[in-house]
Amino acid sequence: MDSGKSIVIPDTERYLDWLDLPGQEWLRSYAGAPIRVRDEVIGFLNVDSPIPGFFNQTHAERLEAFADQASLAIANARLYQEVRYHLEEVLILNEFTRAAISSLDLDDVLRRGLSTLLGVRNFERVHLLLMDEAKNELRLHDALDDLFPQRKPFPIAVGEGLTGQVAKTGRAMRVADVRQAPNYIEGYPDTCSELCVPLQAGNRIIGVLDAQSAQSDAFTVGDERLLTTLAGLLSTVIENAYLFSESQQRIRELTALTQVSQAINEAMDLNAILDIVLEETFDLLQGHEGSVILIDPPDGNQLRMVAERGLGTDLMTTFNSRPVYTHEGTYKRALRSGRIVEVADTRDDPDFLLDVGSEAKAVTNIPLVTERGACLLYTSDA
């Protein structure tokens, strides 16, 4: 078939180049014609007979005509598939763009945008993992959490699993069979193939877009191209949302500082000032429970809770009667460093004091630093 033309073999036993295959000993006469699309041979149309001399050149010419018709049908089918794929991509990207410009709610944009992939081609599950740069790990965003119960162990360290490798290298991965991938971390037992592409903002990797399918070798080069384009849009939306959030937070901070400064100038005693500080800090951090703790006396080492919101006077009494010192609890880290200390889960922090009446699951300690050092501590409990 190197010539790209039809061929007739009247008697296979007399054809020197004939290759006998197991189970085809009966074949004595053969005719074949190549199927060509754009001058490229993509297949063959073959007919066989057990009768020697059954096929002749006339059969070959007819077979070649059928092959030409088949090639035309295949070319049209491929063109239709390309057009359909292109249309799908345009619709998906258009829907995501519409979501991005119609809402300032990042979670809503991500949910609507990622939902457009579901049910298209072989995108059976879609996850968005965002980078926690401080801990160098990926965390699952809950945009589609209600559709896909979380089974994969999260967070995932950069470099671990398929998504962790993509976050580390910044290169997409298209895996036909995850069971053959040496670094694969199982999330869903029925996943067979996976496609992961990085989200980049400048030179930074800010996340990974992950698609999974229960079919083997489910994703194509075209799927990777689509997901890469979508990842580029996601990166822009997420980065803009972060910048907007930071600017809004900065505005809130400046507003709070102005209001606190004005209120303090008008206040007549320490208790009024502390109440103002607590109230404005609540508004700034959008908290519901918290307290103000002083080093009392200022040159001492004992802490005294002097104001609270949402905690109750019983907790204040328990805290002050214990007593609590500057070298104890999570307070010591904030007082020594002069920096904010956040505890995401108090159960995992050995410094958290269990005998001061607090049942907080998370705590933020904010020191007030003066020329003499940290002298006041605001704690936000959740």
C-alpha positions in Angstrom: 0.0 0.0 0.0 3.1 2.3 -0.1 2.0 3.4 -3.6 -1.4 4.7 -2.3 -3.2 2.7 -5.0 -5.5 -0.3 -5.0 -4.0 -3.8 -5.3 -5.3 -7.2 -6.4 -3.7 -10.6 -5.4 -5.5 -13.3 -7.5 -3.8 -16.1 -5.6 -2.1 -15.5 -2.3 -0.1 -18.8 -2.5 1.7 -17.5 -5.6 2.3 -14.0 -4.1 5.8 -14.0 -2.7 5.2 -11.0 -0.3 2.0 -12.4 1.1 2.1 -12.8 4.9 0.1 -15.7 6.3 -1.6 -14.8 9.6 -3.0 -17.3 12.1 -6.6 -18.1 11.3 -6.4 -16.8 7.7 -5.1 -19.9 6.0 -8.4 -20.1 4.1 -7.7 -16.7 2.3 -6.7 -17.4 -1.3 -7.7 -14.2 -3.2 -7.5 -10.6 -2.0 -8.3 -7.0 -3.1 -7.6 -3.8 -1.2 -7.8 0.0 -1.7 -6.4 2.8 0.5 -8.7 5.3 2.2 -7.1 8.7 1.8 -8.0 12.0 3.4 -6.0 15.1 2.2 -3.4 12.8 0.5 -2.9 10.9 3.7 -3.7 7.2 4.0 -5.8 6.7 7.1 -7.0 3.2 6.5 -7.8 0.4 4.0 -10.8 -1.1 2.5 -10.2 -4.9 2.1 -12.2 -7.8 0.6 -11.2 -11.5 0.9 -12.2 -14.7 -0.8 -11.3 -18.4 -0.3 -11.4 -18.9 -4.1 -8.2 -18.5 -6.0 -8.4 -16.0 -8.9 -11.7 -14.6 -7.6 -10.7 -10.9 -7.7 -9.4 -9.0 -10.7 -8.5 -5.5 -11.7 -12.2 -4.6 -12.3 -12.9 -5.4 -8.6 -10.0 -3.3 -7.6 -11.2 -0.3 -9.5 -14.7 -0.6 -8.0 -13.1 -1.0 -4.5 -11.1 2.1 -5.1 -14.3 4.1 -6.0 -15.9 2.9 -2.7 -12.7 3.8 -0.8 -12.9 7.4 -2.3 -16.5 7.7 -1.1 -15.5 6.4 2.4 -12.7 8.9 2.6 -15.1 11.7 1.7 -17.5 10.6 4.4 -14.7 10.3 7.0 -13.4 13.7 6.1 -16.9 15.2 6.5 -17.3 13.5 9.8 -14.0 14.8 11.0 -14.8 18.3 9.9 -18.1 18.1 11.7 -16.4 16.9 14.9 -13.9 19.7 14.7 -16.6 22.3 14.2 -18.6 20.8 17.1 -15.6 20.8 19.4 -14.8 24.4 18.4 -18.4 25.4 19.1 -18.3 23.7 22.5 -15.2 25.6 23.4 -16.6 28.9 22.3 -19.8 28.3 24.3 -17.9 27.3 27.4 -15.5 30.2 27.3 -18.4 32.6 26.5 -20.5 31.3 29.5 -17.5 31.7 31.8 -16.8 35.2 30.6 -20.5 36.1 31.1 -20.3 34.8 34.7 -17.1 36.8 35.3 -18.5 40.1 34.2 -22.0 39.7 35.8 -20.9 39.0 39.4 -18.4 40.3 41.9 -18.8 37.1 44.0 -15.8 34.9 43.3 -17.5 31.7 44.5 -20.5 32.4 42.2 -18.2 33.0 39.2 -16.2 29.9 39.8 -19.3 27.7 40.3 -21.0 29.0 37.2 -17.8 28.8 35.1 -16.8 25.3 36.1 -20.3 24.0 35.8 -20.2 24.7 32.1 -17.6 21.9 31.7 -19.7 19.2 33.3 -21.3 16.8 30.8 -19.2 18.1 28.0 -17.0 15.6 26.3 -15.6 13.4 29.1 -15.4 16.0 31.8 -17.2 14.0 34.5 -15.6 15.7 37.5 -14.0 19.1 37.7 -12.0 20.4 40.7 -10.3 23.7 41.4 -7.3 23.6 43.8 -5.9 26.9 45.0 -2.3 27.4 46.3 -1.7 28.2 49.9 1.7 29.8 49.4 2.5 30.1 53.1 2.2 26.3 53.6 3.2 25.3 50.0 0.2 23.2 49.5 -3.0 22.9 47.5 -6.5 23.2 49.0 -9.7 22.2 47.3 -12.0 25.1 46.5 -15.6 24.4 47.4 -17.2 25.8 44.2 -18.6 22.4 43.2 -18.3 20.7 46.6 -22.0 19.8 46.7 -21.7 17.9 43.4 -18.6 15.9 44.2 -18.2 14.7 47.8 -14.7 15.2 48.9 -12.8 12.0 49.0 -9.3 12.9 48.0 -7.1 13.7 51.0 -6.6 17.4 51.3 -4.6 19.5 51.5 -2.0 18.2 49.0 1.6 19.2 49.3 3.2 20.7 46.3 5.1 17.9 44.5 2.7 15.1 45.7 0.2 13.4 43.4 -0.7 14.5 39.9 -2.0 18.0 40.9 1.0 18.5 43.2 3.4 17.7 40.4 1.6 20.2 38.1 1.8 22.9 40.8 5.5 22.2 41.2 6.5 22.1 37.5 3.9 24.5 36.0 3.3 22.0 33.2 0.0 20.3 32.4 -0.4 16.5 32.8 -2.7 14.3 30.7 -2.8 10.8 32.2 -4.5 8.0 30.2 -4.5 5.5 33.1 -4.0 6.9 36.6 -3.4 3.4 37.9 -0.1 3.4 36.0 1.0 6.8 37.4 3.6 6.2 40.1 2.8 9.4 42.1 -1.0 9.1 41.9 -3.1 9.8 45.0 -6.5 8.2 44.8 -9.5 10.4 45.3 -12.3 8.5 43.7 -12.0 4.7 43.2 -13.6 4.8 39.7 -11.3 7.5 38.2 -9.3 6.1 35.3 -7.9 9.2 33.5 -7.1 12.7 34.7 -6.2 16.0 33.1 -4.5 18.7 35.2 -3.4 22.2 34.1 -1.8 24.9 36.2 -3.3 28.3 37.0 -0.6 31.0 36.7 -0.4 34.7 37.7 2.8 36.0 36.2 5.5 33.6 37.3 3.5 32.3 40.2 1.5 29.1 40.3 -1.8 30.0 42.1 -3.7 26.7 41.6 -4.5 23.7 39.5 -7.6 22.9 37.4 -8.3 19.2 37.5 -10.7 17.1 35.4 -11.4 13.4 35.9 -13.2 10.6 34.0 -14.1 7.0 34.7 -13.0 6.2 31.1 -9.5 5.3 30.2 -7.7 7.7 27.9 -10.6 10.0 28.1 -8.9 13.3 27.4 -7.4 14.6 24.1 -5.0 17.3 23.1 -8.1 19.4 22.3 -9.4 18.9 25.9 -6.0 20.0 27.3 -6.1 23.1 25.1 -9.6 24.0 26.3 -8.7 23.5 30.0 -5.5 25.5 29.6 -7.5 28.4 28.0 -10.0 28.2 30.8 -7.3 28.1 33.4 -5.9 31.3 32.0 -9.3 33.0 32.4 -9.6 31.6 35.9 -6.2 32.9 36.9 -7.1 36.4 35.8 -10.5 36.3 37.6 -9.0 34.9 40.9 -6.1 37.3 40.9 -8.4 40.3 40.2 -10.7 39.1 43.0 -7.7 38.9 45.4 -6.6 42.4 44.5 -10.1 43.8 44.9 -10.4 42.1 48.3 -7.1 43.4 49.4 -8.0 47.0 48.4 -11.4 46.7 50.2 -9.7 45.4 53.3 -7.2 48.3 53.2 -10.1 50.7 52.9 -11.8 49.1 55.9 -8.6 49.3 57.9 -8.0 52.9 57.1 -11.6 53.7 57.9 -11.4 51.8 61.2 -8.2 53.6 62.2 -9.8 57.0 61.5 -12.9 56.1 63.5 -10.9 54.7 66.4 -8.6 57.7 66.5 -11.5 60.1 66.5 -13.4 58.2 69.1 -10.4 57.9 71.4 -9.8 61.6 71.2 -13.4 62.1 72.4 -13.4 59.4 75.1 -13.0 60.3 78.7 -11.7 57.1 80.3 -9.9 53.8 79.6 -13.0 51.6 79.6 -14.6 53.8 76.9 -11.4 53.6 74.8 -11.3 49.8 75.1 -14.9 49.4 74.2 -14.3 51.6 71.1 -11.2 49.5 70.1 -13.2 46.3 70.5 -16.2 47.5 68.6 -14.2 48.9 65.6 -12.0 45.7 65.5 -15.2 43.6 65.3 -16.4 45.7 62.4 -13.0 45.4 60.7 -12.6 41.6 61.1 -16.3 40.9 60.9 -16.0 39.0 64.2 -18.7 37.9 66.6 -16.8 37.1 69.7 -13.6 38.7 71.2 -11.9 40.3 74.1 -9.3 42.9 75.0 -6.6 41.7 77.4 -4.1 44.0 79.1 -0.7 43.4 80.8 -1.7 44.5 84.2 0.3 46.1 85.7 2.1 47.4 82.6 5.5 46.3 83.9 4.2 43.0 85.2 3.7 39.6 83.6 0.0 39.0 84.3 -2.8 39.3 81.8 -6.2 40.7 82.6 -9.3 40.6 80.4 -10.8 44.1 80.6 -13.5 44.0 77.9 -15.4 41.3 75.9 -18.1 40.8 73.3 -20.1 37.6 72.9 -18.0 35.6 75.4 -19.9 36.4 78.6 -18.9 37.7 81.9 -18.4 34.2 83.3 -15.5 33.6 80.9 -14.0 36.9 81.9 -14.2 36.0 85.6 -12.7 32.6 85.0 -9.8 34.1 82.9 -9.0 36.7 85.5 -9.3 34.4 88.5 -7.0 31.7 87.1 -4.6 33.9 86.6 -3.0 33.9 83.1 0.6 35.1 82.5 2.4 36.6 79.5 4.5 33.4 79.0 1.4 31.2 78.6 -1.0 30.2 75.9 -1.0 31.5 72.3 -0.8 35.0 73.8 2.9 34.6 74.5 3.7 34.2 70.7 1.9 37.4 69.8 3.4 39.4 72.7 7.0 38.2 72.1 6.9 38.6 68.3 4.7 41.7 68.2 2.8 40.1 65.3 -0.6 38.7 64.7 -0.9 35.0 65.6 -3.7 33.0 64.0 -4.7 29.6 65.2 -6.9 27.8 62.7 -7.7 24.9 65.0 -7.1 25.2 68.7 -7.3 21.4 69.1 -4.0 21.1 67.2 -2.2 23.9 69.1 -0.4 22.7 72.3 -0.2 26.3 73.6 -4.0 26.8 73.7 -5.2 27.1 77.3 -8.0 24.7 78.1 -8.7 25.9 81.6 -9.6 29.6 81.1 -13.2 29.0 80.1 -12.8 29.3 76.3 -14.3 26.8 74.0 -13.0 28.6 70.8 -12.2 26.4 67.8 -10.1 29.2 66.2 -8.3 32.2 67.7 -6.6 35.3 66.4 -4.4 37.3 68.7 -3.5 40.9 67.7 -0.9 42.7 69.8 -0.9 46.5 70.3 2.8 47.4 70.1 4.2 50.6 71.7 7.7 51.9 72.2 7.8 49.8 75.4 6.7 46.7 73.6 3.4 44.9 73.3 1.0 46.1 76.0 -2.5 45.1 74.9 -3.9 42.1 73.1 -7.1 41.7 71.1 -8.3 38.1 70.8 -11.0 37.1 68.3 -12.6 33.7 69.1 -14.7 31.5 66.8 
